[in-house]
Every structure is written in C-alpha cells, then in structure tokens.
Amino acid sequence: MGRADGCAPSRSHGLDRPRPLADRADTPNTALAHAETAYRAAVSAAAEHARHQAATDLLAAEAERTRQRVRALRRHWIPRLRSELTAVELALEEAEHEEAVRRGWAAARRAG
C-alpha cells in the first residue's frame, strides 16, 4: 500500500525509497522519467564498477604479495636449501666412502 507522497515502503535497510517516476501515474513529463531511468542505470553501473574495482584491487594486492614470496624463495630459500643439499650429499658420500673402506679392511682381515 503506497503512501500519500507516492513513496512505497522499501524493505532494504528500513529506508523509504520513492517509486520511479516511470511507475507513477502523475509523471510530470516523459523526459524526466527517461532521465530518472538513465540516472538509476548509471548509479547501478557505478556500484557494479566499484564492486569490480574493489575485487581487482584485492587481486592486485594478492599478486604483489605472491611476487614478493616468489622473490624471497628465489633469492634466499632456494640457494640456502641447495647449499644444504650439497652439504648433505657430500656428507653422505663421505660416509659411504668410509663404509666401503671399513668393509675392505674387514674383508682383508678375514682373508689375511
């Protein structure tokens, strides 16, 4: 049920929003109705654009954080881990060589 001022109660946010002029019988002129329709479309498009822009900004920030993480991995972590891997491989190779020498000595003691 409409109000005397032509405003229909709105259910969003508890605010009363005037009905569009195009929907009212007492529209002063069609140019005003078309302007209002265009205005509403523009406001809707602006809100949609703002929503997309906010999502784009969030994605850009996340992409920058990811670039920083990749840079840290490439400059610090990967070289450090490669160095540690080389050290572990060298220690393992030395341990295998020592084990081979011990086996040779043990075999020589049994044979000799």
Backbone bond lengths (Angstrom), bond angles and torsions (degrees), N, CA, C in turn:
res aa  C-N    CA-C-N  psi(-1)  N-CA   C-N-CA  omega(-1)  CA-C   N-CA-C  phi
1 M - - - 1.444 - - 1.524 108.94 -
2 G 1.341 116.62 125.20 1.458 121.27 -175.73 1.512 111.94 -77.72
3 R 1.318 114.48 162.23 1.455 120.41 177.59 1.518 109.66 -94.40
4 A 1.327 116.44 170.56 1.457 121.86 -176.60 1.530 111.78 -65.16
5 D 1.373 116.81 -28.75 1.461 118.99 -177.73 1.523 112.57 -86.77
6 G 1.329 117.28 6.78 1.460 120.66 177.66 1.508 113.61 85.81
7 C 1.315 117.80 3.77 1.455 121.82 -179.87 1.521 109.48 -92.20
8 A 1.292 115.53 133.34 1.464 120.15 175.22 1.516 107.38 -97.53
9 P 1.348 117.68 140.23 1.463 118.27 179.87 1.528 110.09 -62.57
10 S 1.309 114.52 137.62 1.465 120.41 178.72 1.519 108.57 -101.77
11 R 1.304 116.09 143.07 1.463 120.09 -179.40 1.528 111.95 -89.43
12 S 1.321 118.72 -13.78 1.458 120.45 -178.62 1.520 110.26 -87.20
13 H 1.278 117.32 127.09 1.461 126.11 174.43 1.530 113.33 61.59
14 G 1.295 119.03 12.51 1.446 121.54 177.04 1.520 113.99 69.06
15 L 1.333 118.26 14.43 1.454 121.42 -178.64 1.522 109.50 -100.59
16 D 1.326 115.67 147.16 1.458 119.66 174.45 1.516 108.09 -87.10
17 R 1.310 115.30 130.94 1.456 120.23 179.97 1.525 107.66 -117.65
18 P 1.331 117.62 130.59 1.466 118.94 179.19 1.524 110.73 -63.53
19 R 1.318 114.30 144.64 1.458 118.54 176.17 1.517 108.13 -69.18
20 P 1.327 117.00 148.72 1.468 119.14 177.00 1.520 110.45 -59.07
21 L 1.321 115.22 145.76 1.468 120.18 179.73 1.521 111.19 -59.93
22 A 1.315 117.29 -34.46 1.457 120.70 -178.41 1.519 111.18 -63.08
23 D 1.347 118.40 -24.86 1.454 122.18 -179.47 1.527 112.39 -89.92
24 R 1.313 116.85 -7.59 1.461 119.88 -176.43 1.519 110.15 -97.33
25 A 1.292 115.71 148.34 1.466 120.83 -179.07 1.522 111.81 -76.41
26 D 1.342 117.41 -24.00 1.460 120.38 -175.53 1.526 112.91 -97.81
27 T 1.338 117.61 35.58 1.453 121.96 -179.31 1.530 109.37 -62.87
28 P 1.353 118.75 126.01 1.458 120.96 -177.42 1.533 112.71 -62.85
29 N 1.308 117.74 -44.76 1.462 120.10 176.23 1.523 109.26 -158.27
30 T 1.302 115.96 161.67 1.465 120.06 -175.86 1.521 111.82 -72.02
31 A 1.325 117.64 -30.11 1.467 119.89 178.98 1.520 110.50 -61.92
32 L 1.322 116.20 -41.08 1.462 120.14 178.20 1.523 110.45 -65.82
33 A 1.297 117.28 -40.11 1.464 120.57 178.04 1.523 110.58 -63.55
34 H 1.327 117.45 -42.11 1.473 120.93 178.30 1.528 110.93 -66.58
35 A 1.332 115.85 -38.72 1.470 119.36 178.70 1.524 110.24 -64.53
36 E 1.322 115.88 -40.96 1.465 119.06 179.09 1.522 110.69 -64.83
37 T 1.326 117.22 -41.83 1.464 121.04 178.41 1.528 109.90 -61.34
38 A 1.332 115.92 -44.20 1.467 120.18 178.93 1.523 110.92 -64.13
39 Y 1.341 116.28 -40.34 1.458 120.95 178.82 1.530 110.58 -62.07
40 R 1.315 116.84 -46.67 1.470 120.45 179.51 1.534 110.90 -61.93
41 A 1.326 116.55 -40.64 1.470 120.07 177.85 1.528 110.24 -64.21
42 A 1.340 116.98 -40.21 1.461 120.77 179.65 1.525 111.41 -65.43
43 V 1.327 116.38 -42.67 1.466 120.30 178.89 1.527 109.87 -64.10
44 S 1.313 116.59 -42.38 1.462 120.42 178.16 1.529 110.81 -62.56
45 A 1.343 116.38 -43.70 1.464 120.73 178.69 1.528 110.73 -64.73
46 A 1.326 117.52 -38.15 1.471 121.01 178.55 1.523 110.71 -64.86
47 A 1.319 116.48 -41.41 1.467 119.80 178.39 1.526 110.21 -65.22
48 E 1.312 116.64 -41.66 1.473 120.93 177.97 1.530 110.23 -62.76
49 H 1.329 115.66 -43.40 1.466 120.28 178.22 1.529 110.82 -61.70
50 A 1.320 117.10 -43.60 1.469 120.93 179.07 1.522 110.81 -61.08
51 R 1.325 116.10 -40.52 1.460 119.65 178.52 1.528 110.89 -63.41
52 H 1.331 116.32 -44.73 1.466 120.13 178.66 1.524 111.23 -66.31
53 Q 1.315 116.97 -38.19 1.469 120.46 179.04 1.528 110.50 -64.55
54 A 1.322 117.28 -40.85 1.467 120.47 178.32 1.526 110.11 -63.27
55 A 1.321 117.12 -42.07 1.467 120.16 178.09 1.520 110.65 -64.39
56 T 1.326 116.97 -40.00 1.469 121.25 178.08 1.519 110.47 -63.32
57 D 1.323 117.01 -42.64 1.468 120.92 179.13 1.523 111.08 -62.70
58 L 1.329 116.66 -41.82 1.464 119.98 177.81 1.526 111.02 -62.95
59 L 1.325 116.71 -43.68 1.465 120.12 179.08 1.528 111.22 -65.10
60 A 1.313 117.34 -39.52 1.465 120.47 178.90 1.527 110.73 -64.35
61 A 1.311 116.95 -40.99 1.468 120.25 178.18 1.525 110.61 -64.66
62 E 1.320 116.79 -41.39 1.463 120.04 178.73 1.527 110.81 -66.34
63 A 1.329 117.00 -38.28 1.466 120.51 177.08 1.529 110.59 -63.10
64 E 1.320 117.49 -39.51 1.472 120.56 178.13 1.525 111.06 -65.43
65 R 1.332 116.86 -42.54 1.474 119.64 177.34 1.529 110.46 -62.39
66 T 1.320 116.41 -38.54 1.464 119.90 179.03 1.523 110.28 -66.51
67 R 1.340 117.65 -40.98 1.473 120.19 176.88 1.524 110.74 -60.50
68 Q 1.330 117.09 -40.79 1.464 120.18 179.09 1.527 110.89 -64.64
69 R 1.332 116.95 -40.22 1.473 119.75 178.29 1.519 110.97 -64.34
70 V 1.328 116.54 -42.73 1.467 120.58 179.47 1.524 109.98 -63.56
71 R 1.335 116.63 -41.74 1.462 120.66 178.20 1.529 110.60 -61.26
72 A 1.326 116.85 -42.82 1.472 120.26 178.51 1.519 110.47 -64.09
73 L 1.315 116.66 -40.65 1.470 119.44 177.95 1.522 110.75 -62.44
74 R 1.318 116.70 -47.08 1.473 120.37 -177.07 1.525 112.62 -67.78
75 R 1.327 117.18 -38.90 1.467 119.78 -175.10 1.516 113.95 -85.65
76 H 1.325 117.86 -30.72 1.456 119.76 -172.57 1.519 113.47 -118.15
77 W 1.318 116.25 -60.47 1.460 119.76 -171.49 1.522 113.33 -66.59
78 I 1.312 117.73 -48.39 1.474 119.71 -176.60 1.529 110.88 -63.06
79 P 1.343 120.43 -47.57 1.471 118.62 177.34 1.535 112.71 -61.16
80 R 1.328 116.40 -39.97 1.461 119.73 179.68 1.526 111.02 -64.46
81 L 1.313 116.77 -44.01 1.462 120.44 179.89 1.531 111.55 -67.65
82 R 1.335 117.23 -37.00 1.471 119.64 176.27 1.522 110.89 -63.99
83 S 1.324 115.63 -40.47 1.468 119.84 178.36 1.534 110.47 -63.11
84 E 1.325 116.02 -44.48 1.470 119.53 178.58 1.519 111.08 -65.38
85 L 1.330 117.94 -37.95 1.462 121.39 177.50 1.521 110.62 -63.28
86 T 1.325 116.76 -42.24 1.460 120.66 177.68 1.526 110.76 -61.47
87 A 1.332 116.68 -42.49 1.464 120.64 179.36 1.529 110.85 -64.74
88 V 1.326 117.26 -41.13 1.471 120.90 179.32 1.524 110.24 -67.11
89 E 1.333 116.94 -41.85 1.466 119.63 178.51 1.519 110.92 -63.36
90 L 1.340 118.04 -40.36 1.463 121.85 178.11 1.531 110.28 -64.12
91 A 1.325 117.37 -44.27 1.469 120.63 178.88 1.523 110.47 -63.19
92 L 1.319 117.46 -40.32 1.464 121.32 178.37 1.523 110.68 -65.60
93 E 1.311 116.78 -41.53 1.468 120.40 178.19 1.531 110.97 -63.39
94 E 1.323 116.35 -41.49 1.471 120.09 177.51 1.524 110.83 -64.26
95 A 1.321 116.70 -41.70 1.464 120.31 179.41 1.531 110.50 -64.79
96 E 1.326 117.34 -39.98 1.468 120.33 177.48 1.525 110.99 -64.97
97 H 1.343 115.84 -40.55 1.468 119.62 178.61 1.533 110.88 -64.17
98 E 1.336 116.68 -44.55 1.466 120.48 178.08 1.527 110.87 -60.69
99 E 1.319 116.54 -41.38 1.460 121.21 178.87 1.523 110.39 -63.29
100 A 1.332 117.28 -40.47 1.470 121.06 178.64 1.528 110.34 -64.96
101 V 1.342 116.63 -39.66 1.476 120.04 178.54 1.530 109.66 -65.53
102 R 1.332 118.48 -43.27 1.469 121.26 178.42 1.521 111.42 -60.91
103 R 1.324 115.95 -42.48 1.467 119.12 178.16 1.531 110.98 -62.39
104 G 1.325 115.15 -40.10 1.477 119.25 177.76 1.520 111.46 -62.86
105 W 1.323 117.03 -42.85 1.463 120.64 178.07 1.538 110.23 -65.02
106 A 1.323 115.55 -43.63 1.469 119.24 179.25 1.509 110.75 -62.37
107 A 1.311 118.13 -41.10 1.469 121.25 179.75 1.520 109.55 -67.55
108 A 1.340 116.54 -37.20 1.479 120.02 179.96 1.529 109.71 -68.94
109 R 1.330 120.02 -36.04 1.459 121.75 178.50 1.518 111.34 -66.45
110 R 1.331 115.25 -41.57 1.469 118.44 179.25 1.519 111.00 -66.15
111 A 1.294 116.00 -38.95 1.473 119.53 -177.37 1.520 110.98 -77.66
112 G 1.264 119.10 -26.71 1.446 121.82 -169.90 1.428 116.81 -107.39
